[in-house]
């Protein structure tokens, strides 16, 4: 799998980042993977390789891709974690591969943002609602692990 053409565009108060995802060993057609946000979230949105590798990696593993080549430098901690995740996926599902990460500019170390912030992937399902409810019940709103933002996941075309 290749992730190429990372771009960031602004339109009015919205920011959109996108990349082209192309399978190499599997049959699905190439697709554009994109994220869009407005306001302060849009200002903070950058076309970084990590943003696209994270959702693409499990798809590449499931599809049997041998590698995941991405434009740019990739966070070393994320790369290590994805290797561990691939090992776990292979123990659960025999069809999964362990795609080799190939960042074109090697590995790097990301620095945390100045303000610690918890963000959750939110599908709108019962599990996502339960996760958000438990977080609200157990942590004060100003706690760094209190979820203050969600990434709402919908659709695939």
PEWO-V995218 format. One record per run of one state. SS is the DSSP state (alpha for helix, beta for strand, coil for the rest). FROM is the first residue (numbers start at 0). LEN is the number of residues. If there is no record, write none. Layout:
SS:FROM:LEN  SS:FROM:LEN
This chain:
coil:0:1  beta:1:10  coil:11:2  beta:13:9  coil:22:8  beta:30:8  alpha:38:6  coil:44:4  alpha:48:15  coil:63:3  beta:66:4  coil:70:3  beta:73:2  alpha:75:17  coil:92:7  beta:99:4  coil:103:3  beta:106:2  coil:108:9  beta:117:5  coil:122:3  alpha:125:13  coil:138:8  beta:146:6  coil:152:5
